[in-house]
Amino acid sequence: MLSGFLTIGYQGLRFLTDNAWNPYTVLSWLQGVSPSMADLTSTNPGLANALESCPLSGAFIALGLLLLFIGSKIKNRYA
């Protein structure tokens, strides 16, 4: 979850220095991390549009909240 807020902070600093908002999407992150996976997603236009419209910070925050929820359920079960 922290990485999502750090991504927003980084975008804010880039905006202050460049005076232009550069959106970071899940698809652009996927192209940088795994080009072969990005090629697979580009074959499906619906999935590519969904990943292009989803902001990277939102995906990181949602993933962090999901991991916190799963971790709390595991802790309650084995505590």
MODELLER restraints for C-alpha pairs under 7 A, 6 or more apart:
rsr = mdl.restraints
at = mdl.atoms
rsr.add(forms.Gaussian(group=physical.xy_distance, feature=features.Distance(at['CA:1:A'], at['CA:60:A']), mean=5.81, stdev=0.5))
rsr.add(forms.Gaussian(group=physical.xy_distance, feature=features.Distance(at['CA:1:A'], at['CA:61:A']), mean=4.32, stdev=0.5))
rsr.add(forms.Gaussian(group=physical.xy_distance, feature=features.Distance(at['CA:1:A'], at['CA:63:A']), mean=6.96, stdev=0.5))
rsr.add(forms.Gaussian(group=physical.xy_distance, feature=features.Distance(at['CA:1:A'], at['CA:64:A']), mean=4.16, stdev=0.5))
rsr.add(forms.Gaussian(group=physical.xy_distance, feature=features.Distance(at['CA:1:A'], at['CA:65:A']), mean=6.53, stdev=0.5))
rsr.add(forms.Gaussian(group=physical.xy_distance, feature=features.Distance(at['CA:3:A'], at['CA:60:A']), mean=6.29, stdev=0.5))
rsr.add(forms.Gaussian(group=physical.xy_distance, feature=features.Distance(at['CA:4:A'], at['CA:57:A']), mean=4.07, stdev=0.5))
rsr.add(forms.Gaussian(group=physical.xy_distance, feature=features.Distance(at['CA:4:A'], at['CA:58:A']), mean=6.41, stdev=0.5))
rsr.add(forms.Gaussian(group=physical.xy_distance, feature=features.Distance(at['CA:4:A'], at['CA:60:A']), mean=4.74, stdev=0.5))
rsr.add(forms.Gaussian(group=physical.xy_distance, feature=features.Distance(at['CA:4:A'], at['CA:61:A']), mean=5.02, stdev=0.5))
rsr.add(forms.Gaussian(group=physical.xy_distance, feature=features.Distance(at['CA:5:A'], at['CA:57:A']), mean=6.64, stdev=0.5))
rsr.add(forms.Gaussian(group=physical.xy_distance, feature=features.Distance(at['CA:7:A'], at['CA:57:A']), mean=5.69, stdev=0.5))
rsr.add(forms.Gaussian(group=physical.xy_distance, feature=features.Distance(at['CA:8:A'], at['CA:57:A']), mean=6.31, stdev=0.5))
rsr.add(forms.Gaussian(group=physical.xy_distance, feature=features.Distance(at['CA:11:A'], at['CA:22:A']), mean=6.90, stdev=0.5))
rsr.add(forms.Gaussian(group=physical.xy_distance, feature=features.Distance(at['CA:15:A'], at['CA:21:A']), mean=5.23, stdev=0.5))
rsr.add(forms.Gaussian(group=physical.xy_distance, feature=features.Distance(at['CA:24:A'], at['CA:55:A']), mean=6.02, stdev=0.5))
rsr.add(forms.Gaussian(group=physical.xy_distance, feature=features.Distance(at['CA:24:A'], at['CA:56:A']), mean=5.67, stdev=0.5))
rsr.add(forms.Gaussian(group=physical.xy_distance, feature=features.Distance(at['CA:25:A'], at['CA:51:A']), mean=6.88, stdev=0.5))
rsr.add(forms.Gaussian(group=physical.xy_distance, feature=features.Distance(at['CA:25:A'], at['CA:52:A']), mean=5.63, stdev=0.5))
rsr.add(forms.Gaussian(group=physical.xy_distance, feature=features.Distance(at['CA:25:A'], at['CA:53:A']), mean=6.75, stdev=0.5))
rsr.add(forms.Gaussian(group=physical.xy_distance, feature=features.Distance(at['CA:25:A'], at['CA:54:A']), mean=5.74, stdev=0.5))
rsr.add(forms.Gaussian(group=physical.xy_distance, feature=features.Distance(at['CA:25:A'], at['CA:55:A']), mean=4.44, stdev=0.5))
rsr.add(forms.Gaussian(group=physical.xy_distance, feature=features.Distance(at['CA:25:A'], at['CA:56:A']), mean=4.73, stdev=0.5))
rsr.add(forms.Gaussian(group=physical.xy_distance, feature=features.Distance(at['CA:26:A'], at['CA:51:A']), mean=5.32, stdev=0.5))
rsr.add(forms.Gaussian(group=physical.xy_distance, feature=features.Distance(at['CA:26:A'], at['CA:52:A']), mean=6.29, stdev=0.5))
rsr.add(forms.Gaussian(group=physical.xy_distance, feature=features.Distance(at['CA:26:A'], at['CA:54:A']), mean=6.07, stdev=0.5))
rsr.add(forms.Gaussian(group=physical.xy_distance, feature=features.Distance(at['CA:26:A'], at['CA:55:A']), mean=6.10, stdev=0.5))
rsr.add(forms.Gaussian(group=physical.xy_distance, feature=features.Distance(at['CA:26:A'], at['CA:56:A']), mean=4.90, stdev=0.5))
rsr.add(forms.Gaussian(group=physical.xy_distance, feature=features.Distance(at['CA:27:A'], at['CA:51:A']), mean=5.07, stdev=0.5))
rsr.add(forms.Gaussian(group=physical.xy_distance, feature=features.Distance(at['CA:27:A'], at['CA:52:A']), mean=5.22, stdev=0.5))
rsr.add(forms.Gaussian(group=physical.xy_distance, feature=features.Distance(at['CA:30:A'], at['CA:38:A']), mean=5.85, stdev=0.5))
rsr.add(forms.Gaussian(group=physical.xy_distance, feature=features.Distance(at['CA:31:A'], at['CA:38:A']), mean=5.20, stdev=0.5))
rsr.add(forms.Gaussian(group=physical.xy_distance, feature=features.Distance(at['CA:41:A'], at['CA:47:A']), mean=6.27, stdev=0.5))
rsr.add(forms.Gaussian(group=physical.xy_distance, feature=features.Distance(at['CA:41:A'], at['CA:48:A']), mean=5.65, stdev=0.5))
rsr.add(forms.Gaussian(group=physical.xy_distance, feature=features.Distance(at['CA:42:A'], at['CA:48:A']), mean=5.37, stdev=0.5))
